[in-house]
């Protein structure tokens, strides 16, 4: 739970956030005293007004959904607190007309009381008002929910979208728009999960609201309520999604079997960020959910993935499924003009042609060359040495990650590990030729799997090494490798300004090559590489993103890229000694 915030005055936070919507969307009007956002283009004599709202802290819901094709207006309360009856009544007055008003509210006690009371007061003044209450949560279960019913979660967004689209062309009556909204609400199921509760700016941290590092909560609400189930340890994402889909789909679970998807004409999938996940993590979660659904025989025809209904900066997500008849899909697809609603994606039938997971094939160059290359490699020794080197690098990942967390962005260990795993797989599963092409293909493997400055430098070196040995006619010995490596290093130096002393992997690579050239002793060369790597401790970076790091941290750890090279060549030396 993060307890640091730039804005700690929560009243100012809410009002200023709402005002930003009017600043960024000229179609909106902001009524500051009542915390109301309206669509200036709405004509109540032509279109049904669709109003929603609730406590702040769920942004972009609800105010950022105001605009053509979605909500007509939204009333905001303070953080996690329902807007007042007076606020809601003023909102109705601002946008109501002869076509009437539809109120869409999440099933929470305060929201239901306040919106329904405001609706009755508006009716008493002659305004035609209908109300749809959305409860899509299934995690809590029927017994626990009792008379209160299911909580309203991210599925409410789909009700907004359908109702707003249905009202947009003015052809439907209030009753017809409300019926479509109710149809969507009746066919929704949602489950949320989070790694922790959230911290409201300016408030004291409550210890009971903390979730341990190895725990998560399933069925956690969007108002900081505790989850229905405490998960310890945190499951792997595959297992977590499987559990979530069980709760959403299992008709044998009488506590949660609210919607039966077995006869669904269409299924809509919404993967919602509760506020604190990075887009890359949400993307990975979305992919896992999509394909697990497919494995269960459910292929969504529409997909929404993004930040729609949050719990401040909640480090979690929710999964919503909508059982939709065909007439609902065009309403979901209709474009909107809002600041907060990410468009609905139509899941096409050509996924297999657009998503290709076949690796780039390894080409047997000797079949495509007029002149076969000489056999310069001892293939069994080559395979064994690469395998041993890969093992050493993979085992060193925690150390490299630790070092790079201090002086970089923390990815160096995984970068080396990923490349090493790919290299080990290459020599294990591929037909290794006894000529230069084995080295060329290995260089490509490293290039495709090793990122960052280290990856660029090392890939250039390996490609140059493959070129340097291409004219060798005899099997390579230590002296031959040393000469080729020196030529490759010279080529590398033409491509990069990195030199020993710049705190890069060159600090280990250069002494390794120079020692190998002078001694033809791989173990001695590996020792020189290790010494060069350790000597980077205290050096300031001269290349890469590390140059932006505070110099004071360089005394704490050596360069992780140089240490990675030292591990690699020590593994090679061990393999060549066998």
C-alpha positions as semicolon CSV with decimal commas, in nm:
position;residue;x (nm);y (nm);z (nm)
1;X;0,000;0,000;0,000
2;X;0,143;0,333;-0,106
3;X;0,091;0,608;0,150
4;X;0,265;0,887;-0,041
5;X;0,058;1,132;-0,245
6;X;0,117;1,464;-0,419
7;X;-0,227;1,595;-0,323
8;X;-0,330;1,520;0,035
9;X;-0,630;1,753;0,069
10;X;-0,898;1,507;-0,041
11;X;-1,172;1,769;-0,087
12;X;-0,951;1,972;-0,319
13;X;-0,840;1,648;-0,485
14;X;-1,194;1,555;-0,588
15;X;-1,300;1,901;-0,706
16;X;-0,982;1,964;-0,904
17;X;-1,000;1,621;-1,067
18;X;-1,354;1,692;-1,184
19;X;-1,254;2,035;-1,312
20;X;-0,980;1,874;-1,521
21;X;-1,251;1,697;-1,722
22;X;-1,397;2,028;-1,832
23;X;-1,048;2,152;-1,912
24;X;-0,975;1,854;-2,138
25;X;-1,316;1,811;-2,301
26;X;-1,486;2,126;-2,437
27;X;-1,819;1,940;-2,464
28;X;-1,850;1,922;-2,085
29;X;-1,979;2,165;-1,825
30;X;-1,869;2,152;-1,462
31;X;-2,091;2,269;-1,177
32;X;-1,831;2,308;-0,910
33;X;-2,048;2,365;-0,604
34;X;-2,241;2,045;-0,664
35;X;-1,960;1,837;-0,818
36;X;-2,163;1,770;-1,133
37;X;-2,039;1,708;-1,487
38;X;-2,285;1,740;-1,779
39;X;-2,274;1,703;-2,156
40;X;-2,340;2,051;-2,300
41;X;-2,466;1,898;-2,626
42;X;-2,756;1,712;-2,466
43;X;-3,110;1,806;-2,571
44;X;-3,365;1,663;-2,329
45;X;-3,647;1,709;-2,577
46;X;-3,477;1,473;-2,822
47;X;-3,281;1,224;-2,613
48;X;-3,329;1,032;-2,292
49;X;-3,086;1,161;-2,030
50;X;-2,865;0,888;-1,881
51;X;-2,727;0,983;-1,540
52;X;-2,495;0,795;-1,309
53;X;-2,261;0,879;-1,027
54;X;-2,128;0,772;-0,694
55;X;-1,836;0,836;-0,468
56;X;-1,511;0,969;-0,606
57;X;-1,217;0,731;-0,619
58;X;-1,355;0,518;-0,902
59;X;-1,223;0,733;-1,186
60;X;-1,265;0,737;-1,480
61;X;-1,611;0,622;-1,368
62;X;-1,837;0,806;-1,359
63;X;-1,769;1,164;-1,457
64;X;-1,513;1,083;-1,728
65;X;-1,780;0,878;-1,907
66;X;-1,993;1,187;-1,972
67;X;-2,010;1,267;-2,340
68;X;-2,188;1,190;-2,664
69;X;-2,291;0,825;-2,681
70;X;-2,244;0,753;-2,312
71;X;-2,353;0,934;-1,998
72;X;-2,541;1,262;-2,010
73;X;-2,432;1,365;-1,662
74;X;-2,268;1,238;-1,346
75;X;-2,281;1,348;-0,985
76;X;-1,979;1,287;-0,767
77;X;-1,959;1,246;-0,394
78;X;-1,643;1,273;-0,190
79;X;-1,407;0,976;-0,193
80;X;-1,605;0,652;-0,152
81;X;-1,911;0,850;-0,038
82;X;-2,239;0,876;-0,229
83;X;-2,345;1,215;-0,366
84;X;-2,625;1,376;-0,170
85;X;-2,991;1,376;-0,267
86;X;-2,963;1,749;-0,341
87;X;-2,669;1,692;-0,577
88;X;-2,851;1,418;-0,764
89;X;-3,168;1,627;-0,782
90;X;-2,975;1,919;-0,928
91;X;-2,818;1,684;-1,184
92;X;-3,164;1,566;-1,292
93;X;-3,285;1,924;-1,321
94;X;-2,987;2,024;-1,536
95;X;-3,040;1,763;-1,809
96;X;-3,401;1,642;-1,787
97;X;-3,650;1,701;-2,065
98;X;-3,958;1,556;-2,221
99;X;-3,776;1,232;-2,311
100;X;-3,714;1,154;-1,944
101;X;-3,421;1,048;-1,727
102;X;-3,262;0,711;-1,657
103;X;-3,057;0,676;-1,337
104;X;-2,797;0,396;-1,335
105;X;-2,655;0,322;-0,992
106;X;-2,429;0,063;-0,835
107;X;-2,586;-0,149;-0,564
108;X;-2,453;0,017;-0,251
109;X;-2,682;0,127;0,028
110;X;-2,597;0,497;0,022
111;X;-2,619;0,521;-0,356
112;X;-2,949;0,333;-0,372
113;X;-3,114;0,544;-0,100
114;X;-2,992;0,878;-0,233
115;X;-3,059;0,817;-0,602
116;X;-3,402;0,662;-0,542
117;X;-3,506;0,945;-0,314
118;X;-3,388;1,198;-0,571
119;X;-3,583;1,007;-0,837
120;X;-3,903;1,020;-0,633
121;X;-3,864;1,391;-0,568
122;X;-3,810;1,451;-0,940
123;X;-4,119;1,246;-1,025
124;X;-4,323;1,453;-0,784
125;X;-4,226;1,757;-0,990
126;X;-4,339;1,592;-1,312
127;X;-4,011;1,449;-1,443
128;X;-4,030;1,103;-1,596
129;X;-3,757;0,899;-1,421
130;X;-3,663;0,532;-1,422
131;X;-3,390;0,361;-1,217
132;X;-3,166;0,063;-1,292
133;X;-2,958;-0,077;-1,005
134;X;-2,652;-0,282;-1,103
135;X;-2,519;-0,566;-0,890
136;X;-2,267;-0,782;-1,073
137;X;-2,035;-0,916;-0,802
138;X;-2,040;-1,293;-0,747
139;X;-1,745;-1,337;-0,509
140;X;-1,937;-1,268;-0,189
141;X;-2,208;-1,524;-0,269
142;X;-2,583;-1,537;-0,210
143;X;-2,580;-1,627;0,160
144;X;-2,345;-1,350;0,264
145;X;-2,506;-1,091;0,035
146;X;-2,845;-1,163;0,188
147;X;-3,114;-0,899;0,140
148;X;-2,863;-0,639;0,026
149;X;-2,781;-0,831;-0,290
150;X;-2,476;-0,823;-0,512
151;X;-2,238;-0,527;-0,509
152;X;-2,205;-0,311;-0,817
153;X;-1,859;-0,341;-0,971
154;X;-1,697;-0,279;-1,309
155;X;-1,979;-0,446;-1,499
156;X;-2,175;-0,124;-1,438
157;X;-1,959;0,031;-1,710
158;X;-2,122;-0,194;-1,972
159;X;-2,467;-0,086;-1,856
160;X;-2,356;0,278;-1,898
161;X;-2,230;0,204;-2,248
162;X;-2,540;0,025;-2,372
163;X;-2,784;0,277;-2,221
164;X;-2,589;0,576;-2,349
165;X;-2,569;0,434;-2,699
166;X;-2,938;0,340;-2,698
167;X;-3,034;0,694;-2,602
168;X;-2,799;0,865;-2,846
169;X;-3,012;0,877;-3,160
170;X;-3,335;0,976;-2,985
171;X;-3,542;0,696;-3,138
172;X;-3,602;0,499;-2,818
173;X;-3,827;0,591;-2,528
174;X;-3,714;0,606;-2,167
175;X;-3,879;0,273;-2,099
176;X;-3,698;0,110;-2,394
177;X;-3,360;0,249;-2,291
178;X;-3,417;0,136;-1,932
179;X;-3,517;-0,212;-2,051
180;X;-3,191;-0,249;-2,245
181;X;-2,991;-0,130;-1,943
182;X;-3,174;-0,376;-1,719
183;X;-3,112;-0,659;-1,967
184;X;-2,739;-0,596;-1,948
185;X;-2,746;-0,566;-1,569
186;X;-2,927;-0,901;-1,542
187;X;-2,659;-1,080;-1,743
188;X;-2,340;-0,959;-1,574
189;X;-2,094;-1,136;-1,347
190;X;-1,776;-0,985;-1,199
191;X;-1,499;-1,093;-0,963
192;X;-1,219;-0,868;-0,841
193;X;-0,884;-0,947;-0,681
194;X;-0,619;-0,722;-0,528
195;X;-0,273;-0,746;-0,378
196;X;-0,355;-0,484;-0,116
197;X;-0,606;-0,231;0,005
198;X;-0,576;0,134;-0,091
199;X;-0,474;0,440;0,104
200;X;-0,697;0,745;0,100
201;X;-0,478;1,058;0,082
202;X;-0,440;1,240;0,411
203;X;-0,574;0,955;0,622
204;X;-0,397;0,742;0,879
205;X;-0,306;0,389;0,773
206;X;-0,518;0,131;0,947
207;X;-0,312;-0,179;1,025
208;X;-0,607;-0,410;0,975
209;X;-0,629;-0,289;0,616
210;X;-0,282;-0,415;0,529
211;X;-0,240;-0,735;0,331
212;X;0,085;-0,927;0,377
213;X;0,343;-0,941;0,098
214;X;0,264;-1,307;0,024
215;X;-0,114;-1,259;0,025
216;X;-0,392;-1,132;-0,199
217;X;-0,765;-1,095;-0,153
218;X;-1,029;-1,233;-0,388
219;X;-1,363;-1,059;-0,391
220;X;-1,226;-0,732;-0,257
221;X;-1,472;-0,444;-0,304
222;X;-1,411;-0,111;-0,470
223;X;-1,458;0,088;-0,147
224;X;-1,166;-0,071;0,039
225;X;-1,385;-0,350;0,183
226;X;-1,208;-0,668;0,279
227;X;-1,213;-0,951;0,029
228;X;-1,425;-1,262;0,052
229;X;-1,127;-1,497;0,039
230;X;-0,767;-1,445;0,156
231;X;-0,522;-1,612;-0,084
232;X;-0,193;-1,725;0,069
233;X;0,047;-1,761;-0,098
234;X;-0,046;-1,552;-0,402
235;X;-0,131;-1,804;-0,676
236;X;0,044;-1,807;-1,011
237;X;-0,156;-1,599;-1,257
238;X;-0,272;-1,910;-1,442
239;X;-0,417;-2,059;-1,124
240;X;-0,562;-1,727;-1,010
241;X;-0,750;-1,674;-1,337
242;X;-0,873;-2,033;-1,324
243;X;-1,020;-1,967;-0,978
244;X;-1,183;-1,643;-1,094
245;X;-1,339;-1,810;-1,397
246;X;-1,468;-2,093;-1,178
247;X;-1,651;-1,836;-0,965
248;X;-1,791;-1,662;-1,273
249;X;-1,898;-1,971;-1,465
250;X;-1,952;-2,275;-1,240
251;X;-2,324;-2,354;-1,239
252;X;-2,272;-2,612;-0,967
253;X;-2,170;-2,337;-0,725
254;X;-2,515;-2,237;-0,602
255;X;-2,370;-1,941;-0,412
256;X;-2,244;-1,781;-0,732
257;X;-2,433;-1,929;-1,027
258;X;-2,608;-1,607;-1,126
259;X;-2,570;-1,628;-1,507
260;X;-2,552;-1,945;-1,715
261;X;-2,323;-1,893;-2,014
262;X;-2,376;-2,235;-2,169
263;X;-2,640;-2,104;-2,409
264;X;-2,488;-1,759;-2,460
265;X;-2,526;-1,613;-2,811
266;X;-2,235;-1,379;-2,743
267;X;-1,995;-1,318;-2,456
268;X;-1,834;-0,984;-2,380
269;X;-1,516;-0,975;-2,170
270;X;-1,408;-0,676;-1,961
271;X;-1,073;-0,687;-1,781
272;X;-1,061;-0,382;-1,557
273;X;-0,763;-0,222;-1,383
274;X;-0,850;-0,130;-1,024
275;X;-0,607;0,159;-1,056
276;X;-0,262;0,041;-0,955
277;X;-0,154;-0,206;-1,222
278;X;0,085;-0,112;-1,500
279;X;-0,054;-0,145;-1,854
280;X;0,195;-0,421;-1,930
281;X;0,074;-0,633;-1,636
282;X;-0,290;-0,572;-1,721
283;X;-0,215;-0,675;-2,079
284;X;-0,062;-1,003;-1,967
285;X;-0,362;-1,069;-1,742
286;X;-0,601;-0,994;-2,028
287;X;-0,427;-1,244;-2,253
288;X;-0,440;-1,513;-1,984
289;X;-0,811;-1,456;-1,924
290;X;-0,893;-1,458;-2,295
291;X;-0,722;-1,787;-2,369
292;X;-0,845;-1,959;-2,054
293;X;-1,199;-1,867;-2,157
294;X;-1,130;-2,006;-2,503
295;X;-1,005;-2,329;-2,346
296;X;-1,341;-2,355;-2,167
297;X;-1,525;-2,319;-2,497
298;X;-1,611;-1,951;-2,453
299;X;-1,475;-1,713;-2,715
300;X;-1,552;-1,348;-2,639
301;X;-1,675;-1,150;-2,937
302;X;-1,604;-0,816;-2,771
303;X;-1,310;-0,728;-2,547
304;X;-1,252;-0,433;-2,319
305;X;-0,921;-0,407;-2,136
306;X;-0,817;-0,097;-1,946
307;X;-0,893;0,130;-1,656
308;X;-1,268;0,180;-1,628
309;X;-1,374;0,159;-1,264
310;X;-1,101;0,190;-1,003
311;X;-1,058;0,183;-0,632
312;X;-0,815;0,476;-0,618
313;X;-0,475;0,312;-0,684
314;X;-0,583;-0,042;-0,599
315;X;-0,316;-0,294;-0,707
316;X;-0,562;-0,535;-0,858
317;X;-0,804;-0,612;-1,136
318;X;-1,151;-0,744;-1,200
319;X;-1,292;-0,974;-1,466
320;X;-1,644;-0,919;-1,597
321;X;-1,843;-1,138;-1,835
322;X;-2,159;-1,026;-2,010
323;X;-2,401;-1,270;-2,170
324;X;-2,524;-1,061;-2,461
325;X;-2,778;-1,109;-2,734
326;X;-2,689;-0,982;-3,080
327;X;-2,884;-0,655;-3,052
328;X;-2,655;-0,548;-2,766
329;X;-2,333;-0,563;-2,969
330;X;-2,396;-0,259;-3,196
331;X;-2,466;-0,053;-2,886
332;X;-2,133;-0,156;-2,736
333;X;-1,958;-0,080;-3,065
334;X;-2,101;0,270;-3,109
335;X;-1,818;0,528;-3,075
336;X;-1,828;0,770;-2,784
337;X;-1,677;1,111;-2,728
338;X;-1,550;1,096;-2,372
339;X;-1,218;1,137;-2,197
340;X;-1,228;0,814;-1,998
341;X;-1,382;0,531;-2,198
342;X;-1,141;0,308;-2,390
343;X;-1,308;0,176;-2,707
344;X;-1,456;-0,172;-2,728
345;X;-1,252;-0,413;-2,941
346;X;-1,426;-0,642;-3,185
347;X;-1,253;-0,979;-3,158
348;X;-1,203;-1,083;-3,518
349;X;-1,200;-1,436;-3,654
350;X;-0,848;-1,404;-3,800
351;X;-0,651;-1,420;-3,473
352;X;-0,448;-1,715;-3,595
353;X;-0,331;-1,517;-3,897
354;X;-0,250;-1,205;-3,693
355;X;-0,085;-1,367;-3,391
356;X;0,201;-1,585;-3,504
357;X;0,392;-1,769;-3,234
358;X;0,620;-1,965;-3,466
359;X;0,986;-1,883;-3,400
360;X;1,203;-1,763;-3,682
361;X;1,324;-2,086;-3,840
362;X;1,689;-2,181;-3,816
363;X;1,814;-2,196;-4,172
364;X;2,056;-2,466;-4,274
365;X;2,280;-2,232;-4,468
366;X;2,499;-2,512;-4,599
367;X;2,210;-2,623;-4,817
368;X;2,183;-2,276;-4,967
369;X;2,549;-2,206;-5,034
370;X;2,742;-2,308;-5,342
371;X;3,051;-2,364;-5,133
372;X;3,003;-2,550;-4,803
373;X;3,184;-2,400;-4,505
374;X;3,465;-2,601;-4,346
375;X;3,411;-2,792;-4,025
376;X;3,582;-2,568;-3,771
377;X;3,385;-2,661;-3,455
378;X;3,398;-2,960;-3,228
379;X;3,019;-2,975;-3,200
380;X;3,001;-3,188;-2,885
381;X;3,244;-2,957;-2,707
382;X;3,063;-2,650;-2,841
383;X;2,729;-2,778;-2,708
384;X;2,873;-2,871;-2,370
385;X;3,055;-2,538;-2,326
386;X;2,750;-2,330;-2,421
387;X;2,532;-2,538;-2,189
388;X;2,770;-2,491;-1,894
389;X;2,798;-2,119;-1,961
390;X;2,420;-2,088;-1,978
391;X;2,381;-2,269;-1,645
392;X;2,623;-2,029;-1,477
393;X;2,446;-1,723;-1,617
394;X;2,099;-1,850;-1,524
395;X;2,211;-1,922;-1,169
396;X;2,356;-1,572;-1,138
397;X;2,025;-1,396;-1,214
398;X;1,941;-1,302;-0,850
399;X;2,286;-1,150;-0,800
400;X;2,274;-0,956;-1,127
401;X;1,922;-0,835;-1,052
402;X;2,030;-0,720;-0,707
403;X;2,319;-0,521;-0,853
404;X;2,108;-0,369;-1,129
405;X;1,837;-0,269;-0,883
406;X;2,098;-0,048;-0,717
407;X;2,253;0,110;-1,027
408;X;1,996;0,054;-1,303
409;X;1,638;-0,045;-1,370
410;X;1,661;-0,397;-1,230
411;X;1,629;-0,590;-1,555
412;X;1,990;-0,696;-1,619
413;X;1,963;-1,032;-1,444
414;X;1,651;-1,132;-1,634
415;X;1,803;-1,007;-1,960
416;X;2,106;-1,233;-1,918
417;X;1,892;-1,520;-1,794
418;X;1,649;-1,496;-2,087
419;X;1,935;-1,505;-2,339
420;X;2,106;-1,792;-2,158
421;X;1,787;-1,998;-2,147
422;X;1,734;-1,942;-2,519
423;X;2,096;-2,039;-2,596
424;X;2,070;-2,355;-2,385
425;X;1,748;-2,450;-2,562
426;X;1,908;-2,381;-2,901
427;X;2,203;-2,616;-2,848
428;X;1,976;-2,879;-2,694
429;X;1,705;-2,893;-2,956
430;X;1,869;-2,771;-3,276
431;X;2,096;-2,954;-3,515
432;X;2,431;-2,790;-3,452
433;X;2,645;-2,772;-3,763
434;X;3,025;-2,802;-3,724
435;X;3,080;-2,477;-3,913
436;X;3,041;-2,104;-3,860
437;X;2,663;-2,114;-3,897
438;X;2,621;-2,263;-3,551
439;X;2,787;-1,952;-3,411
440;X;2,586;-1,724;-3,642
441;X;2,259;-1,877;-3,526
442;X;2,367;-1,849;-3,163
443;X;2,438;-1,480;-3,220
444;X;2,085;-1,436;-3,355
445;X;1,940;-1,618;-3,055
446;X;2,120;-1,382;-2,818
447;X;2,019;-1,077;-3,024
448;X;1,652;-1,173;-3,009
449;X;1,650;-1,244;-2,637
450;X;1,893;-1,001;-2,477
451;X;1,771;-0,644;-2,428
452;X;1,926;-0,317;-2,319
453;X;2,277;-0,182;-2,361
454;X;2,432;-0,512;-2,257
455;X;2,229;-0,698;-2,517
456;X;2,325;-0,456;-2,793
457;X;2,698;-0,468;-2,711
458;X;2,714;-0,844;-2,672
459;X;2,506;-0,912;-2,985
460;X;2,737;-0,694;-3,197
461;X;3,034;-0,882;-3,055
462;X;2,886;-1,227;-3,127
463;X;2,791;-1,137;-3,483
464;X;3,139;-0,996;-3,538
465;X;3,287;-1,314;-3,389
466;X;3,090;-1,527;-3,635
467;X;3,225;-1,313;-3,917
468;X;3,579;-1,332;-3,780
469;X;3,587;-1,711;-3,782
470;X;3,418;-1,746;-4,122
471;X;3,749;-1,772;-4,310
472;X;3,908;-2,021;-4,073
473;X;3,982;-2,349;-4,248
474;X;4,105;-2,559;-3,953
475;X;3,931;-2,653;-3,632
476;X;3,948;-2,369;-3,385
477;X;4,181;-2,404;-3,087
478;X;4,223;-2,156;-2,802
479;X;4,466;-1,944;-3,004
480;X;4,230;-1,939;-3,302
481;X;3,937;-1,838;-3,086
482;X;4,148;-1,566;-2,924
483;X;4,250;-1,418;-3,258
484;X;3,889;-1,423;-3,384
485;X;3,766;-1,270;-3,057
486;X;4,022;-0,990;-3,085
487;X;3,902;-0,911;-3,437
488;X;3,542;-0,914;-3,311
489;X;3,632;-0,680;-3,027
490;X;3,793;-0,440;-3,274
491;X;3,470;-0,445;-3,475
492;X;3,270;-0,383;-3,160
493;X;3,484;-0,081;-3,077
494;X;3,393;0,071;-3,413
495;X;3,025;0,047;-3,322
496;X;3,032;0,167;-2,961
497;X;3,229;0,417;-2,755
498;X;3,228;0,173;-2,462
499;X;3,577;0,099;-2,336
500;X;3,725;-0,051;-2,018
501;X;3,653;0,190;-1,737
502;X;3,308;0,289;-1,866
503;X;3,136;0,042;-1,636
504;X;2,988;-0,189;-1,900
505;X;3,032;-0,554;-1,987
506;X;3,339;-0,447;-2,187
507;X;3,520;-0,420;-1,852
508;X;3,507;-0,801;-1,834
509;X;3,508;-0,884;-2,205
510;X;3,822;-0,688;-2,295
511;X;4,053;-0,843;-2,030
512;X;3,915;-1,187;-2,110
513;X;4,010;-1,152;-2,476
514;X;4,348;-0,988;-2,418
515;X;4,448;-1,256;-2,165
516;X;4,327;-1,535;-2,393
517;X;4,527;-1,382;-2,679
518;X;4,848;-1,370;-2,475
519;X;4,816;-1,702;-2,291
520;X;4,573;-1,927;-2,485
521;X;4,456;-2,023;-2,133
522;X;4,077;-2,002;-2,100
523;X;4,082;-2,031;-1,721
524;X;4,335;-1,750;-1,688
525;X;4,125;-1,541;-1,925
526;X;3,813;-1,609;-1,720
527;X;3,997;-1,500;-1,404
528;X;4,095;-1,177;-1,577
529;X;3,731;-1,120;-1,672
530;X;3,621;-1,172;-1,312
531;X;3,886;-0,927;-1,190
532;X;3,776;-0,672;-1,450
533;X;3,415;-0,708;-1,343
534;X;3,495;-0,663;-0,974
535;X;3,709;-0,358;-1,053
536;X;3,401;-0,177;-1,185
537;X;3,287;-0,127;-0,827
538;X;3,344;0,240;-0,762
539;X;3,362;0,338;-1,129
540;X;3,112;0,590;-1,266
541;X;2,909;0,479;-1,567
542;X;3,013;0,612;-1,906
543;X;2,744;0,454;-2,121
544;X;2,379;0,352;-2,106
545;X;2,101;0,462;-1,870
546;X;2,328;0,407;-1,570
547;X;2,497;0,743;-1,648
548;X;2,189;0,913;-1,500
549;X;2,224;0,736;-1,165
550;X;2,360;0,917;-0,860
551;X;2,735;0,848;-0,849
552;X;2,719;0,762;-0,479
553;X;2,565;0,420;-0,552
554;X;2,857;0,302;-0,768
555;X;3,069;0,225;-0,461
556;X;2,814;-0,032;-0,348
557;X;2,811;-0,284;-0,633
558;X;3,006;-0,380;-0,947
559;X;2,856;-0,340;-1,294
560;X;2,595;-0,616;-1,339
561;X;2,667;-0,656;-1,712
562;X;3,036;-0,709;-1,649
563;X;2,958;-0,963;-1,376
564;X;2,726;-1,141;-1,620
565;X;3,009;-1,174;-1,873
566;X;3,240;-1,302;-1,598
567;X;2,986;-1,570;-1,509
568;X;2,947;-1,661;-1,877
569;X;3,319;-1,705;-1,952
570;X;3,379;-1,893;-1,626
571;X;3,107;-2,132;-1,738
572;X;3,275;-2,164;-2,078
573;X;3,607;-2,237;-1,910
574;X;3,451;-2,505;-1,693
575;X;3,283;-2,660;-1,995
576;X;3,598;-2,661;-2,206
577;X;3,791;-2,831;-1,925
578;X;3,565;-3,137;-1,938
